[in-house]
Amino acid sequence: MEPSIVDATLDEIRKALEANHIEDAIAALTDLHPVDRAEAFADLDDQDKAVILPQLDINDTADLLEELDDEEAADVAEMLSTPFLADILDAMEPDEAADVLGDLPPKLAADVLVEMEESEDVIPLLVFHDETAGGLMTTHLLTLMPDITAAEAIEYLRQTTHGSDTPYYLYVVDQTTRLIGVVGLRDLVIADPNRKISAIMDTDVTSVKTDLDQEDVARLMVRYDLAAMPVVDDDNRLRGVITYDDLMDVIEDEATEDIYRLANVPDHDLAFDSSVGLSIRRRLPWLYLSGITALFASWVISQFETIIAQVALLAAFQSVVAGLGGNTATQTLAIIVRAIALNEIEPRDAWRTLTKEAAVGLLQGLFVGAAAAIGVYLWTGNQFLGLVLGLALVGNMIVATVIGTLVPLILRRLGSDPALASTVLVTAVTDSVGFALFLGLASFFVKYMR
C-alpha cells in the first residue's frame, strides 16, 4: 500500500477520535493490511494509542505486535493487562511471542508466562539469544514419520489445524525427533499414494545449529536458495524452523548495521526519529574519536608551517590530496567489508587482494594525478606545483587502497567488527599521509614554486 493511503487513513483515524467515534477509528485501522496497520498505529500519539488498543480484539492485537518494531511492540505490550497480553501471545507465532517477552521487564514476562496456555512453545525459545538461529526459529512446524505413506501424510495435512508458515517443506524425523529428511509438498502430492515417506524424502538436508549467528543463517539460506531452514541441536534433534520472512528481517538488520558502522554509528537501532538524547549519547563518542584523528592531521600540517608561509597556494590544494585519498579508501573499504560480511574473502586471499588493490590505487593515482597536475598547471601556470600535487595523489591513493584493505582484514583477525572502526582509522591514515606527502614533496620542490 502506498504511504499516501496510510497517511490518509491516519487522518481519518485522528478525525474519528477527535469526534469520539472510536468504532470508526478502529474500522479504519483494521481495514489496513497488518504491515500498514502497524505503521499507522506507530505514528499515533500515546493518548490515541491508549484509546484504540483496548478496543482491538486478540487476533488484531497479535497481528499488530508481530508487525511493530521490537521496542514499540514491548511498549504496547506493557500497556495491556497481564491476562489479555497472555491471550495475545498465545495467538502469536512462538518466535514472535518470545521476542516480545524478551523485551519486557523480567517480572512482567514471568507473570505473563504463568497466564499463557501455550507457554511450552515459547519457553524453549527464551534461552536463545535474539541474533542466533535459536532466537529466530519458530516451533510451529509440521513433521512426518518415515514409515507412513504419502496418502497418510496428505490426510494428516488435511486434518491438522496446526498453523505452519512452511507448507512447502515437510521435515521427516525419527522416533527421537532427529532430523532425517525433508519432503517437498509438490513431491508429496504427485507421489504414489502407497509409497512410503522414507522413499520420497531427500536425506541430504541442510540445517543449522541453534547457536549459529543469524547473519550466517541468512548467508546459508541465500547460498542454497532455501525458503526455510531447519534448526537442530547438537544431537541433530529438530528444534524449529526459520522462514523466509525471518530471513528478510535479518538481511535488513545486518545491512543497516553495516551501513551505520561504516558511518561510525555503533547502534543500528538508531533511526531518524530517535530522541535527541539517545542520538547524542550513541553518536558523540565517535565524533570525539574523529576529532582526535583530525587534530593529528592538523599537527602534521603544522610541521610544514614554514613551507606553507613561503608558498601560500599550497594551502588551497592540500585538501585535494586528503579528500581523494579518503574517497579511494572508502571505495576499497566498502568492497572489502562486504566481502568479509559475505565470507567471500579468506585469510589465504589477503595477499592477492592487497596486491590487486595496490595496483588499482597506483593506476587510479596515475590517471587522477595526471589530470590534477595538468589542471593545476593550466590554472596557476606553475608546473612544479602540478607535479607535486600529482605525485602526492599517486602516493596517497596507493596508501588508501592498501590501508583500506589491511584495516578491515586486521580487525577481523583480532575479532573486532571490520565495519565499526575501519572508517575512522583509514581516514586518519589517508589524511595524515596525504598532508605529509604533499607538503613533504612541496618542501623538496619549494625553490621552483615561488
C-alpha positions in Angstrom: 0.0 0.0 0.0 1.3 3.4 -0.9 2.4 5.7 2.0 -0.2 8.3 0.9 -3.0 5.8 1.6 -1.6 5.1 5.1 -1.4 8.9 5.7 -5.0 9.3 4.5 -6.1 6.6 6.9 -4.2 8.2 9.7 -6.0 11.4 9.1 -9.3 9.5 9.1 -8.4 7.8 12.4 -7.4 11.1 14.1 -10.6 12.8 12.9 -12.7 9.9 14.2 -11.0 10.0 17.6 -11.4 13.8 17.9 -15.2 13.3 17.2 -15.2 10.4 19.8 -16.2 8.0 17.0 -14.0 5.2 18.3 -15.6 2.4 16.3 -15.0 4.3 13.1 -11.3 4.8 14.1 -11.0 1.1 14.8 -12.6 0.2 11.5 -10.3 2.4 9.5 -7.3 1.0 11.3 -8.3 -2.7 10.9 -9.1 -2.3 7.2 -5.4 -1.8 6.6 -3.0 -4.6 5.8 -1.3 -5.7 9.1 2.0 -4.1 8.0 0.4 -0.8 7.1 -1.7 -1.1 10.3 1.4 -1.3 12.4 2.9 1.7 10.6 -0.2 3.8 11.1 -0.6 2.7 14.8 3.1 3.6 15.4 2.5 7.1 14.1 -0.3 7.8 16.5 0.4 9.7 19.7 0.4 7.8 23.1 -3.1 9.1 24.0 -4.7 7.9 20.8 -2.9 4.5 21.2 -4.3 4.2 24.7 -7.8 4.8 23.3 -7.6 2.3 20.4 -5.6 -0.5 22.0 -8.3 -1.8 24.4 -10.8 -1.9 21.6 -8.9 -4.3 19.4 -9.6 -8.0 19.6 -7.0 -10.6 20.3 -6.1 -11.5 16.7 -5.8 -7.9 15.6 -3.6 -7.0 18.6 -1.5 -10.1 17.9 -1.0 -9.1 14.3 -0.1 -5.6 15.5 2.6 -6.8 17.9 4.1 -9.1 15.2 4.5 -6.2 12.8 5.7 -3.5 15.1 9.4 -2.9 15.8 10.6 -4.7 18.9 10.8 -1.6 21.0 7.4 -0.4 20.0 5.9 -3.9 20.5 7.3 -4.0 24.0 5.8 -0.6 24.8 2.4 -1.7 23.5 2.6 -4.9 25.5 3.2 -3.1 28.7 0.0 -1.1 28.2 -2.1 -4.3 28.3 -3.4 -6.2 31.3 -1.4 -9.4 32.1 -4.3 -11.8 31.2 -5.1 -10.1 28.0 -1.4 -10.0 27.0 -1.1 -13.7 27.7 -4.1 -14.4 25.4 -2.5 -12.3 22.7 0.9 -14.0 22.9 -0.9 -17.4 22.7 -2.3 -16.2 19.4 1.1 -15.2 18.1 3.8 -17.4 16.5 6.1 -18.7 19.3 9.2 -16.9 17.9 7.3 -13.6 17.8 5.9 -14.1 21.3 9.3 -14.9 22.6 10.7 -11.7 21.1 8.0 -9.7 22.9 8.6 -11.5 26.2 12.4 -11.0 25.9 11.9 -7.2 25.7 9.6 -7.0 28.7 10.7 -6.4 32.3 11.5 -9.8 33.8 8.8 -9.7 36.5 6.1 -8.9 33.9 7.4 -11.5 31.5 7.3 -14.2 34.2 3.7 -13.2 35.2 2.6 -13.4 31.6 4.1 -16.8 31.1 2.2 -18.1 34.0 -1.1 -16.9 32.4 -0.3 -18.3 29.0 -1.9 -21.6 27.8 0.8 -22.3 25.2 3.9 -21.2 27.1 5.5 -24.6 26.5 6.0 -23.5 22.9 7.6 -20.2 23.9 9.8 -21.0 27.0 12.3 -23.1 25.0 12.9 -20.1 22.7 13.7 -17.7 25.5 17.0 -19.4 26.3 18.5 -18.4 22.9 20.0 -15.1 22.0 17.8 -13.0 19.7 20.5 -12.9 16.9 21.1 -16.7 16.7 19.2 -19.4 14.8 17.5 -20.5 18.0 16.3 -16.9 18.6 14.9 -16.7 15.0 13.2 -20.1 14.7 9.6 -20.9 15.3 8.5 -24.2 16.8 5.3 -24.2 14.7 6.2 -26.7 12.0 4.9 -29.9 10.5 6.8 -33.1 10.8 6.3 -36.6 9.3 7.4 -40.0 10.3 9.3 -42.0 7.6 7.1 -45.2 7.8 3.8 -43.5 6.8 2.6 -43.4 3.2 2.1 -40.4 1.0 -1.7 -40.8 1.3 -1.5 -40.9 5.1 0.7 -37.8 5.1 -1.7 -35.9 2.9 -4.6 -36.9 5.1 -2.6 -35.7 8.1 -2.1 -32.3 6.4 -5.9 -32.1 5.7 -6.8 -32.8 9.3 -4.2 -30.7 11.1 -5.1 -27.3 12.4 -1.5 -26.5 13.2 -0.7 -23.1 11.8 2.5 -23.5 9.8 4.5 -21.0 7.8 6.4 -23.7 5.9 3.9 -25.9 4.0 6.4 -26.2 1.1 8.8 -28.2 3.3 7.8 -31.1 5.5 10.5 -32.4 7.7 10.9 -36.1 8.5 12.0 -37.1 11.9 12.6 -40.4 13.7 11.1 -41.6 17.0 13.6 -39.4 18.9 12.8 -36.3 16.7 16.2 -36.5 15.0 16.0 -34.8 11.6 16.5 -37.5 8.9 14.9 -36.0 5.7 12.8 -33.4 4.0 9.9 -33.7 1.6 8.7 -31.0 -0.7 5.0 -30.5 -0.8 4.9 -31.0 -4.6 6.8 -34.2 -4.4 4.3 -35.5 -1.8 1.3 -34.6 -3.9 2.5 -36.3 -7.1 3.9 -39.4 -5.3 2.2 -42.8 -5.5 -0.3 -42.7 -2.6 1.1 -46.0 -1.2 4.7 -45.0 -1.3 6.5 -44.6 2.0 7.8 -41.2 3.0 11.2 -42.8 3.5 11.3 -43.5 -0.2 10.2 -40.0 -1.2 12.2 -37.8 1.2 15.6 -36.3 0.5 18.1 -37.3 3.1 20.6 -34.6 2.2 19.1 -31.9 4.5 20.8 -28.5 5.1 20.3 -27.5 8.7 21.9 -25.2 11.2 22.6 -25.4 14.9 20.7 -23.3 17.4 23.7 -21.2 18.4 24.6 -20.2 14.8 24.7 -16.4 14.2 21.7 -15.0 12.3 24.0 -13.5 9.6 25.5 -16.9 8.9 22.0 -18.4 8.7 20.9 -15.8 6.2 24.0 -16.4 4.1 23.3 -20.2 4.0 19.7 -19.7 3.0 20.7 -17.4 0.2 23.5 -19.7 -0.9 21.3 -22.8 -1.1 18.2 -20.9 -2.2 16.1 -22.1 0.7 12.7 -20.8 1.7 13.1 -22.3 5.2 15.9 -23.6 7.3 15.5 -26.4 9.9 17.3 -25.7 13.2 18.7 -28.7 15.2 20.5 -29.2 18.5 23.9 -30.9 19.0 22.2 -34.3 18.7 20.5 -33.3 15.4 17.1 -33.2 17.0 14.7 -30.9 15.2 14.1 -27.8 17.4 12.4 -25.5 15.0 12.5 -23.8 11.6 13.5 -20.4 10.2 11.2 -19.0 7.5 12.0 -16.7 4.6 10.2 -13.7 6.2 12.6 -14.0 9.2 15.4 -14.1 6.7 14.3 -10.8 5.1 14.3 -9.2 8.6 17.8 -10.5 9.2 19.2 -9.1 5.9 17.6 -5.7 6.6 19.0 -5.7 10.2 22.5 -6.7 9.1 22.6 -4.3 6.1 21.5 -1.5 8.4 24.2 -2.4 11.0 27.0 -2.5 8.4 25.9 0.8 6.8 25.7 2.5 10.2 29.0 1.2 11.3 30.8 2.3 8.2 29.5 5.8 9.1 30.6 5.2 12.8 27.1 4.9 14.2 27.6 1.9 16.5 23.9 1.4 17.4 21.9 0.1 14.5 18.6 0.6 16.4 19.0 4.4 16.0 16.6 5.9 13.5 15.7 9.3 12.1 13.1 9.7 14.8 15.2 8.6 17.7 15.2 11.0 20.7 17.8 13.8 20.7 19.3 12.5 23.9 19.7 8.9 22.6 21.2 10.1 19.3 23.8 12.3 21.0 24.8 9.5 23.5 25.3 7.0 20.8 26.9 9.2 18.1 29.0 11.7 20.1 31.8 9.3 21.2 32.8 8.5 17.7 32.8 12.2 16.8 35.3 12.7 19.7 37.5 10.0 18.2 37.2 11.6 14.7 38.1 14.9 16.3 41.3 13.4 17.8 42.3 12.0 14.4 41.6 15.3 12.7 43.8 17.1 15.3 46.6 14.7 14.5 46.3 15.5 10.8 46.4 19.2 11.7 49.5 18.5 13.7 51.1 17.0 10.6 50.2 20.2 8.7 51.7 22.3 11.5 55.1 20.7 10.9 55.2 22.4 7.5 54.2 25.9 8.5 57.4 27.4 7.0 56.7 25.9 3.6 53.1 27.0 3.6 54.2 30.5 4.5 56.6 30.6 1.6 54.1 29.2 -0.9 50.6 30.1 0.4 49.0 28.5 -2.6 49.8 25.1 -1.1 47.0 25.6 1.5 44.5 25.6 -1.3 45.5 22.2 -2.7 46.4 20.1 0.4 42.7 19.1 1.0 42.5 17.7 -2.6 45.1 15.1 -1.7 43.4 14.1 1.6 39.9 14.2 0.1 40.7 12.0 -2.9 42.7 9.6 -0.7 39.7 9.3 1.6 37.3 8.7 -1.3 39.6 6.0 -2.6 39.9 4.3 0.8 36.1 4.4 1.2 35.6 2.6 -2.1 38.1 -0.1 -1.0 36.6 -0.3 2.4 33.1 -0.9 1.0 34.3 -3.7 -1.2 36.5 -5.4 1.5 33.9 -5.1 4.3 31.2 -6.5 2.0 33.5 -9.4 1.1 34.2 -10.2 4.7 30.5 -10.0 5.6 29.6 -12.5 2.9 32.6 -14.7 3.8 33.9 -14.2 0.2 37.4 -13.4 1.3 39.5 -16.0 3.2 42.8 -15.4 5.0 44.6 -17.1 2.1 43.2 -14.4 -0.2 44.7 -11.5 1.8 48.0 -11.1 -0.1 46.4 -11.4 -3.5 43.7 -8.9 -2.6 46.2 -6.5 -1.2 48.4 -6.5 -4.3 45.4 -6.2 -6.5 44.1 -3.2 -4.6 47.5 -1.6 -4.5 47.7 -1.9 -8.3 44.2 -0.3 -8.5 45.4 2.5 -6.3 48.5 3.0 -8.4 46.6 3.2 -11.7 43.9 5.4 -10.3 46.6 7.7 -8.8 48.3 8.0 -12.2 45.1 8.8 -14.0 43.8 11.2 -11.4 47.2 12.7 -10.5 48.0 13.4 -14.2 44.6 15.1 -14.7 45.1 17.1 -11.5 48.6 18.1 -12.4 47.5 19.4 -15.8 44.6 21.2 -14.3 46.8 23.0 -11.7 49.3 23.9 -14.4 46.6 25.4 -16.6 45.2 27.3 -13.6 48.3 28.6 -11.9 51.0 28.3 -14.7 53.2 26.5 -12.1 54.2 23.1 -13.5 56.1 22.1 -10.3 53.0 22.7 -8.1 51.1 20.5 -10.5 53.8 17.9 -10.3 53.8 17.9 -6.5 50.1 17.5 -6.4 50.1 14.7 -9.0 52.8 12.7 -7.2 51.1 13.2 -3.8 47.9 11.9 -5.3 49.6 8.8 -6.7 51.2 8.0 -3.3 48.2 8.7 -1.2 45.8 6.7 -3.4 48.2 3.7 -3.2 48.3 4.1 0.6 44.5 4.5 0.7 43.8 1.2 -1.1 46.4 -0.7 0.9 45.1 0.7 4.2 41.5 0.3 3.1 42.3 -3.4 2.6 44.5 -4.1 5.6 42.5 -2.4 8.3 39.3 -4.5 8.0 41.3 -7.7 7.5 43.3 -7.0 10.6 40.2 -6.0 12.6 38.6 -9.3 11.6 41.7 -11.2 12.6 41.6 -9.5 16.0 37.9 -10.5 16.5 36.6 -6.9 16.0 33.8 -5.8 13.7 35.6 -4.6 10.5 32.9 -2.1 9.7 32.9 -0.3 13.1 36.3 1.2 13.4 37.6 1.0 9.8 36.4 4.4 8.6 37.9 6.4 11.5 41.3 4.5 11.3 41.5 4.7 7.5 40.6 8.4 7.4 43.2 9.2 10.0 45.9 7.5 7.9 44.9 8.9 4.5 44.5 12.4 5.8 47.8 12.4 7.7 49.8 10.6 4.9 48.2 12.8 2.3 49.2 16.0 4.0 52.7 14.6 4.8 53.3 13.5 1.1 52.0 16.8 -0.4 53.8 19.1 1.9 56.9 16.9 2.1 57.2 17.0 -1.7 56.5 20.7 -1.7 59.5 21.1 0.7 61.7 19.4 -1.9 60.4 21.5 -4.8 59.8 24.7 -2.9 62.5 26.7 -4.7 60.8 26.0 -8.0 57.3 27.0 -6.9 58.0 30.5 -5.6 
